[in-house]
Amino acid sequence: MLCFKKPLKILSIILVFALFFAGCQTVNSSETINSKNADKLIIHYIDVGQADSILVQVNSKNLLIDAGNNDDKDKIISYLQKQGVKTLDYVVATHPHEDHIGSMSAVIKKFSIGDFYAPKVTNTTKTFENMITALNGKKVKIAKAGVELNLGENVKCEMLAPNSNKYEDLNNYSAVIKITYGNNKFLFMGDAEKLSENEILSKNFDISSDVIKIGHHGSSSSSSKAFLDKVSPKIAVISCGRNNDYGHPHKETLSELKSRKITTYRTDIDGSIILISNGKEISKQ
């Protein structure tokens, strides 16, 4: 029996180490996404129903564009945490409609926030009041054309709208953002409608993009032919809720995208959509 003690002891040590390393290798899918793509741009179009929320991750920085409806807070916070988010370097509230800032107060309270941007317009809703209260005196930087955000090496992040100081419709205050990563370009329209699109066109900005987050959930009030001509996207993403009361996306918009042979993803059909760029090619996770 004595002759087996040493081999048994060695076997026990091997088993302990095997179990330890097996445990270390167990990671969730989001950790795999980020670890495999540490040197890439990752854009999460989060499924928040009839609302908007987008997480941009690049160079170990996080940008959040909008924060869904009031009842999306648990979903958004959980999603961000699964992506390893502890700090949001930039947060943009594109405009003060509830389906874009609904869970913003909860996000502000939960995460460390760097620069916070919003257009220079207020709203009388409790949702807007909650967002301002949650900021607790933190300066709100003005979202407008010409603003640039520093997302690190090989990235240009610029705002192309709003271009005026006053609009009748809150949608047209929307911060429109373009991100260029290497040779790949992404456009985020908020709820900007044709009036804002025409202003952008009149400024002769370079809006050509590989991917466009379609304005106003695919409403026919956005995505004019002239604007899509100038953007000339390969991919369109529409954030909308299943069987929503507004009929979004409108058939006119879908028809226009189809006629241009633009690959279209929808959160009501595809759920959360993750696009990854290496600066040359864009893939869907």
Long-range contacts (C-beta under 8 A, 24 or more apart in sequence): 28-82, 30-82, 30-83, 30-84, 31-84, 33-83, 33-274, 33-285, 34-83, 34-84, 37-276, 39-278, 40-276, 40-277, 40-278, 40-279, 41-155, 41-179, 41-181, 41-184, 41-276, 41-277, 41-278, 41-279, 42-274, 42-275, 42-276, 43-186, 43-211, 43-274, 43-275, 43-276, 43-277, 44-79, 44-83, 44-272, 44-273, 44-274, 45-213, 45-237, 45-239, 45-265, 45-267, 45-272, 45-273, 45-274, 45-275, 46-75, 46-76, 46-79, 46-267, 46-272, 47-239, 47-267, 47-268, 47-271, 47-272, 47-273, 48-72, 48-75, 48-76, 48-239, 48-267, 49-240, 49-241, 49-242, 49-244, 49-267, 49-268, 50-99, 50-217, 50-240, 50-241, 50-244, 50-245, 50-246, 50-248, 51-99, 51-100, 51-102, 51-239, 51-241, 52-94, 52-99, 52-100, 52-190, 52-191, 52-213, 52-217, 52-239, 53-103, 53-239, 54-188, 54-213, 54-239, 55-79, 55-80, 55-83, 55-85, 56-151, 56-179, 57-83, 58-151, 58-152, 58-155, 58-181, 59-151, 59-152, 59-153, 59-154, 59-155, 60-152, 61-89, 61-90, 61-151, 61-152, 62-87, 62-88, 62-89, 62-90, 63-88, 63-89, 63-90, 63-91, 63-92, 63-149, 63-151, 63-157, 64-88, 64-90, 64-91, 64-92, 64-107, 65-92, 65-94, 65-175, 65-177, 65-188, 65-190, 66-92, 66-93, 66-94, 66-100, 66-101, 66-104, 66-190, 67-93, 67-100, 67-101, 67-102, 67-103, 67-104, 67-106, 67-107, 68-99, 68-100, 68-102, 68-103, 69-98, 69-99, 69-102, 69-103, 70-98, 70-102, 70-103, 70-127, 71-102, 71-103, 72-102, 72-103, 73-102, 73-103, 73-106, 73-107, 76-103, 76-106, 76-107, 77-103, 77-106, 77-107, 77-110, 79-272, 80-107, 80-111, 85-111, 86-111, 86-112, 87-111, 87-112, 87-113, 87-114, 88-112, 88-113, 88-114, 89-114, 89-115, 89-151, 90-114, 90-115, 90-116, 90-117, 90-149, 90-151, 91-115, 91-116, 91-117, 92-117, 92-118, 92-143, 92-175, 92-177, 93-117, 93-118, 93-131, 93-143, 93-175, 94-119, 94-143, 94-174, 94-175, 94-188, 94-190, 94-191, 95-119, 95-121, 95-170, 95-171, 95-173, 95-174, 95-175, 95-190, 95-191, 96-121, 96-122, 96-123, 96-125, 96-127, 96-128, 96-131, 96-170, 96-173, 97-123, 97-170, 97-171, 97-191, 98-125, 98-127, 100-190, 100-191, 101-127, 101-128, 101-131, 102-127, 104-130, 104-131, 104-134, 105-130, 105-131, 105-133, 105-134, 106-134, 108-134, 108-135, 109-134, 113-138, 115-141, 115-149, 116-140, 116-141, 117-141, 117-142, 117-143, 117-147, 117-149, 117-159, 117-175, 118-142, 118-143, 118-175, 119-143, 119-144, 119-162, 119-173, 119-174, 119-175, 120-144, 120-165, 121-167, 121-170, 121-173, 123-170, 143-175, 144-175, 145-176, 145-200, 145-203, 145-205, 151-179, 154-181, 154-182, 154-279, 155-179, 155-180, 155-181, 156-180, 160-200, 160-203, 160-205, 160-207, 161-192, 161-196, 161-199, 161-200, 162-196, 162-199, 163-196, 163-199, 163-200, 163-203, 164-199, 167-195, 167-196, 169-193, 169-195, 171-196, 171-216, 171-221, 172-196, 174-215, 176-200, 178-205, 178-207, 178-209, 181-277, 181-279, 182-277, 182-278, 182-279, 182-280, 183-279, 183-280, 184-210, 184-211, 184-277, 184-279, 184-280, 184-281, 184-282, 185-209, 185-210, 185-211, 186-210, 186-211, 186-212, 186-213, 186-275, 186-277, 187-211, 187-212, 187-213, 187-231, 187-233, 188-213, 189-213, 189-214, 189-215, 189-216, 189-222, 190-215, 191-215, 191-216, 191-217, 191-222, 192-216, 192-222, 193-219, 193-221, 193-222, 194-221, 194-222, 194-224, 194-227, 197-222, 197-223, 197-224, 197-226, 197-227, 198-224, 198-226, 198-227, 200-227, 201-226, 201-227, 201-230, 207-231, 208-232, 209-233, 210-234, 210-235, 210-282, 211-235, 211-236, 211-237, 211-275, 211-282, 212-236, 212-237, 213-237, 213-238, 213-239, 214-238, 214-249, 214-253, 214-257, 216-248, 217-244, 217-246, 217-248, 217-249, 218-248, 218-249, 218-250, 218-253, 218-254, 218-266, 219-246, 219-248, 219-249, 219-250, 219-253, 220-250, 220-252, 220-253, 222-253, 223-253, 223-256, 223-257, 225-256, 228-256, 228-257, 228-260, 233-262, 234-262, 234-263, 234-282, 235-262, 235-263, 235-264, 235-265, 235-275, 235-282, 236-262, 236-263, 236-264, 236-265, 237-264, 237-265, 237-266, 237-267, 237-273, 237-275, 238-264, 238-265, 238-266, 238-267, 238-268, 239-266, 239-267, 240-266, 240-267, 240-268, 241-267, 241-268, 242-268, 242-269, 243-268, 244-268
